């Protein structure tokens, strides 16, 4: 196999096919060969990565046109991709103070049974401070 010839073919075909696997299949070579060339040949890697950027930009252009024509799903994807801090889903997990208080009580009970008394004395002070802060709304006092 003339490696340089195949590298050249990969670089000319890749922008039209769009994937390494598809390009390799059309050229009758294993895709791992292209990955090996990419890992070992910095010039090949840069050219391939440049093509990947161009393909991505072309796809973004197509997606943008679809969004402008009223494809709401595409619009949502583009907004999430371009401004994730604004459009990504956020899940806020809230726990009631009463539930947290019960959890702290359970942890305290388990710790009392499983750790040495001296250590428990220090930890229980912190837990009591946290539990108190939940009922008063004040910041817990730490040592």
N, C-alpha and C positions, 0 to 999 in steps of 0.2 A: 504494500500500500504506500503510495506517495503521500506522506503525511501533510506536507505543505499544500499540496493540491486539494486534499480533502478539507483542510482548515479553510482554504479560500472558498471552497464550495459551501461549507457550513456558513461562513460569514455572508455569502451572497444569498443563500436560501433562507437563512434564519428570519430576516425581516418579513418575508412573505408567509412563512409557516407560523412563526410566533412562539414556538416551543422547542426546547432542545430535543425532547422525545420525538416530536413530529419530524424535525429536521433530520435527526439520526435515522429514523425509519425510512424516510425518502431517499437517503443516501446509502442505505443498506449497511449502516454501521451501528454499533451499540452506543446507547446514549452515554454510558460511562466513559467511552472514549473522548467524547466532547468535554465531559467534566474533568477528565484527566488533563486534556490540553489546556482547559481553563485554569486549572490549578498550577500547571507547570510553565505556561507560556504567558508572561505578563502582557505582551502586546496583543495576543489573541484574546486574553481576558478583557482587556480594555475595549477592544473593538466589539466583542460580544456584549459587554455591559452597555456600551453606547447604543447598540441596536435595541437592547432591552428597554432602555430609557425612551427611545423613539417609539417603540411599539406601545409602551405604556401611555405616552402622551397622545398617540393616535387613538387609543382606546378611550382615554379621557375625553377627547374631542367628540367621539361618537356618543359617549354617555351624556355629555353636556347637550348635544343636539337633541337626543331623546328626551332629556329632562325638559328642555325648552319647548318641545312639542307636546308636553303634557304627561309624560310618563312619570307619575308621582313616585313610584318605587325607585326609579333611577334618581330622581331629585333627592329623595331621602338618603340614598347611598352617597351621593356626591356631597351633600351637606355634612354628613357624618365624617366623610373622609377629609374634607377641607377644613372643617371647624369642629373637631371632636370635643373640644372643651365646652362647646355650646350645644351640640346636637346629639352627643352620645347619651344612651340611657344611663341614668344614675339610679342606683338602688340605695335607698337610705334605710338602714336598719335601726329602728328605734326600739328601745326597751324601757318599759315603765320603771320608775324609781322603786316601786313596790316589788316588782319582779327582780330587779337588781339587788335589792336588799335581801330577798330570800336566797338569791344565789350566793351572796356574800356570807350569809348565815350558814349555808350548806358547806361552802369552802372552809369556813372557820371550824365547823364541826369535824370535817375530815382532817384538817391540819392538826387539831387538838389531839386526835387519836393516832396520828402517824408521825409527827415530828417531835424531837426532844422538847421538853417543857421550856427550857431557856430560850430556844429559838422561837417557840410558839408565842412566848411573851412579847417578843419584839414584833412579830408578824401580826399578832392580834391587835396591837396598838394601831398599826397602819390600817387594818381592816375596819376597826371601830371608827377611826377618823373618816374613812371613806363612806361608811354607812351613815355616819352623822351628817356628812356633807350632802348626802342624797336627801335627807329629810329637811335640812335647813336651806339647801341651795347654795351654801358657801363652798369655797374651794377646800378640798381636803388638806389637812395639815400633815406635812411630811417632815421626817427628821433628817 
